[in-house]
Amino acid sequence: MKLGEFCKPLFSRIIKFSFPKNGKVEVIMYEDRIDQIIDKYGTEKGILIQLLLDIQHEFDWIPKEAIKRISERLKIPYSQIFRVASFYTALSLKPIGRHLVRVCVGTACYVRGAPRILDSVMNKLGIKSGETTSDGKFTLETVNCLGCCALGPVIEIDGKYFGKLNSAKLEKMLSSCD
């Protein structure tokens, strides 16, 4: 199926943001795709988190329009869906970059230099925690624990964990991201 077959007028349509290498944001509408994901689960009970994860996997975030569509289709209050989507750190209610960088600032990592690592990442990327670079390449987040305290300080880049970091290692890892 061609991309153009999915595109529809902008009003009341689900929007997908894409950050190609040229740095310009592309906007793609996919209301039908949301319906396909919802149809995959039907009216099963207890599927909300997995449904939200699937939508995030498809769009790289969970647009509010998707929450509205889930609410309409599954008869779940919007506020309940929003509460679930905003509670879990694995779910994002705003677009994220092609590379997700998470810096652990939990106690073990903190005493082993996490603040210096976080400062280095912020300086290298030119953003603060919770922000995405203007070219859409990186999103930076802090987390309270990544579960590998003995390796602190630890960062996660695109689901891969790196420990016992210093600024030089960090610079090399960030530079290797396409």
Contacts in CASP RR format, 6 or more apart in sequence:
PFRMAT RR
TARGET T0000
AUTHOR 0000-0000-0000
METHOD contacts of the structure
MODEL  1
MKLGEFCKPLFSRIIKFSFPKNGKVEVIMYEDRIDQIIDKYGTEKGILIQ
LLLDIQHEFDWIPKEAIKRISERLKIPYSQIFRVASFYTALSLKPIGRHL
VRVCVGTACYVRGAPRILDSVMNKLGIKSGETTSDGKFTLETVNCLGCCA
LGPVIEIDGKYFGKLNSAKLEKMLSSCD
3 28 0 8 1.000
6 28 0 8 1.000
6 29 0 8 1.000
6 30 0 8 1.000
6 32 0 8 1.000
6 33 0 8 1.000
7 28 0 8 1.000
7 29 0 8 1.000
8 29 0 8 1.000
8 31 0 8 1.000
9 29 0 8 1.000
10 27 0 8 1.000
10 29 0 8 1.000
12 31 0 8 1.000
12 65 0 8 1.000
13 29 0 8 1.000
13 30 0 8 1.000
13 31 0 8 1.000
13 65 0 8 1.000
14 29 0 8 1.000
14 30 0 8 1.000
14 31 0 8 1.000
14 33 0 8 1.000
14 34 0 8 1.000
14 59 0 8 1.000
14 63 0 8 1.000
14 65 0 8 1.000
14 66 0 8 1.000
14 69 0 8 1.000
15 27 0 8 1.000
15 28 0 8 1.000
15 29 0 8 1.000
15 30 0 8 1.000
15 63 0 8 1.000
15 65 0 8 1.000
16 27 0 8 1.000
16 28 0 8 1.000
16 29 0 8 1.000
16 30 0 8 1.000
16 58 0 8 1.000
16 59 0 8 1.000
16 60 0 8 1.000
17 25 0 8 1.000
17 26 0 8 1.000
17 27 0 8 1.000
17 28 0 8 1.000
17 60 0 8 1.000
17 61 0 8 1.000
17 95 0 8 1.000
18 25 0 8 1.000
18 26 0 8 1.000
18 27 0 8 1.000
18 28 0 8 1.000
19 25 0 8 1.000
19 26 0 8 1.000
19 97 0 8 1.000
19 98 0 8 1.000
19 135 0 8 1.000
19 136 0 8 1.000
19 137 0 8 1.000
20 26 0 8 1.000
21 178 0 8 1.000
23 135 0 8 1.000
23 136 0 8 1.000
25 136 0 8 1.000
30 58 0 8 1.000
30 59 0 8 1.000
31 65 0 8 1.000
31 69 0 8 1.000
33 58 0 8 1.000
34 55 0 8 1.000
34 66 0 8 1.000
34 69 0 8 1.000
34 70 0 8 1.000
35 69 0 8 1.000
35 73 0 8 1.000
37 51 0 8 1.000
37 54 0 8 1.000
37 55 0 8 1.000
37 58 0 8 1.000
38 51 0 8 1.000
38 69 0 8 1.000
38 70 0 8 1.000
38 73 0 8 1.000
38 74 0 8 1.000
40 54 0 8 1.000
41 47 0 8 1.000
41 50 0 8 1.000
41 51 0 8 1.000
42 74 0 8 1.000
43 74 0 8 1.000
48 70 0 8 1.000
48 76 0 8 1.000
48 81 0 8 1.000
48 84 0 8 1.000
49 84 0 8 1.000
49 88 0 8 1.000
51 70 0 8 1.000
52 62 0 8 1.000
52 70 0 8 1.000
52 81 0 8 1.000
52 84 0 8 1.000
52 85 0 8 1.000
52 91 0 8 1.000
53 90 0 8 1.000
53 91 0 8 1.000
55 62 0 8 1.000
55 66 0 8 1.000
55 70 0 8 1.000
56 62 0 8 1.000
56 91 0 8 1.000
56 92 0 8 1.000
59 66 0 8 1.000
60 92 0 8 1.000
60 95 0 8 1.000
60 96 0 8 1.000
60 97 0 8 1.000
61 92 0 8 1.000
61 93 0 8 1.000
61 94 0 8 1.000
61 95 0 8 1.000
61 96 0 8 1.000
62 85 0 8 1.000
62 91 0 8 1.000
62 92 0 8 1.000
62 93 0 8 1.000
64 82 0 8 1.000
64 93 0 8 1.000
67 78 0 8 1.000
67 81 0 8 1.000
67 82 0 8 1.000
67 85 0 8 1.000
68 78 0 8 1.000
70 76 0 8 1.000
70 81 0 8 1.000
71 77 0 8 1.000
71 78 0 8 1.000
71 81 0 8 1.000
82 93 0 8 1.000
84 91 0 8 1.000
85 91 0 8 1.000
85 93 0 8 1.000
86 93 0 8 1.000
89 141 0 8 1.000
89 143 0 8 1.000
94 132 0 8 1.000
95 132 0 8 1.000
95 136 0 8 1.000
96 132 0 8 1.000
96 139 0 8 1.000
97 132 0 8 1.000
97 133 0 8 1.000
97 136 0 8 1.000
97 137 0 8 1.000
97 138 0 8 1.000
97 139 0 8 1.000
98 136 0 8 1.000
98 137 0 8 1.000
98 138 0 8 1.000
98 178 0 8 1.000
99 137 0 8 1.000
99 138 0 8 1.000
99 139 0 8 1.000
99 157 0 8 1.000
99 158 0 8 1.000
99 177 0 8 1.000
100 138 0 8 1.000
100 139 0 8 1.000
100 141 0 8 1.000
100 156 0 8 1.000
100 157 0 8 1.000
100 158 0 8 1.000
100 159 0 8 1.000
101 121 0 8 1.000
101 125 0 8 1.000
101 138 0 8 1.000
101 139 0 8 1.000
101 140 0 8 1.000
101 141 0 8 1.000
101 155 0 8 1.000
101 156 0 8 1.000
101 157 0 8 1.000
101 174 0 8 1.000
102 141 0 8 1.000
102 142 0 8 1.000
102 143 0 8 1.000
102 146 0 8 1.000
102 155 0 8 1.000
102 156 0 8 1.000
102 157 0 8 1.000
103 114 0 8 1.000
103 117 0 8 1.000
103 118 0 8 1.000
103 121 0 8 1.000
103 129 0 8 1.000
103 140 0 8 1.000
103 141 0 8 1.000
103 142 0 8 1.000
103 143 0 8 1.000
103 153 0 8 1.000
103 155 0 8 1.000
104 114 0 8 1.000
104 142 0 8 1.000
104 143 0 8 1.000
104 144 0 8 1.000
104 145 0 8 1.000
104 146 0 8 1.000
104 147 0 8 1.000
104 152 0 8 1.000
104 153 0 8 1.000
104 154 0 8 1.000
104 155 0 8 1.000
104 156 0 8 1.000
105 114 0 8 1.000
105 115 0 8 1.000
105 118 0 8 1.000
105 142 0 8 1.000
105 143 0 8 1.000
105 144 0 8 1.000
106 114 0 8 1.000
106 143 0 8 1.000
106 144 0 8 1.000
106 145 0 8 1.000
108 149 0 8 1.000
108 150 0 8 1.000
108 152 0 8 1.000
109 146 0 8 1.000
109 149 0 8 1.000
109 152 0 8 1.000
109 153 0 8 1.000
109 154 0 8 1.000
110 153 0 8 1.000
112 152 0 8 1.000
112 153 0 8 1.000
113 152 0 8 1.000
113 153 0 8 1.000
114 152 0 8 1.000
114 153 0 8 1.000
116 153 0 8 1.000
116 167 0 8 1.000
117 153 0 8 1.000
117 155 0 8 1.000
117 165 0 8 1.000
117 167 0 8 1.000
117 170 0 8 1.000
118 129 0 8 1.000
118 142 0 8 1.000
120 167 0 8 1.000
120 170 0 8 1.000
120 171 0 8 1.000
121 140 0 8 1.000
121 155 0 8 1.000
121 170 0 8 1.000
121 174 0 8 1.000
122 128 0 8 1.000
122 129 0 8 1.000
122 140 0 8 1.000
124 170 0 8 1.000
124 171 0 8 1.000
124 174 0 8 1.000
125 133 0 8 1.000
125 138 0 8 1.000
125 140 0 8 1.000
125 174 0 8 1.000
126 133 0 8 1.000
127 133 0 8 1.000
127 138 0 8 1.000
127 140 0 8 1.000
128 140 0 8 1.000
129 140 0 8 1.000
129 141 0 8 1.000
129 142 0 8 1.000
130 139 0 8 1.000
130 140 0 8 1.000
130 141 0 8 1.000
130 142 0 8 1.000
131 139 0 8 1.000
131 140 0 8 1.000
132 138 0 8 1.000
132 139 0 8 1.000
132 140 0 8 1.000
133 139 0 8 1.000
137 177 0 8 1.000
138 174 0 8 1.000
138 177 0 8 1.000
143 156 0 8 1.000
146 154 0 8 1.000
146 156 0 8 1.000
146 161 0 8 1.000
147 154 0 8 1.000
148 154 0 8 1.000
148 161 0 8 1.000
148 163 0 8 1.000
151 161 0 8 1.000
151 163 0 8 1.000
151 164 0 8 1.000
152 163 0 8 1.000
152 164 0 8 1.000
152 165 0 8 1.000
153 163 0 8 1.000
153 164 0 8 1.000
153 165 0 8 1.000
154 161 0 8 1.000
154 162 0 8 1.000
154 163 0 8 1.000
154 165 0 8 1.000
155 161 0 8 1.000
155 162 0 8 1.000
155 163 0 8 1.000
155 165 0 8 1.000
155 170 0 8 1.000
155 173 0 8 1.000
156 162 0 8 1.000
157 173 0 8 1.000
157 174 0 8 1.000
157 177 0 8 1.000
158 177 0 8 1.000
162 169 0 8 1.000
162 173 0 8 1.000
END
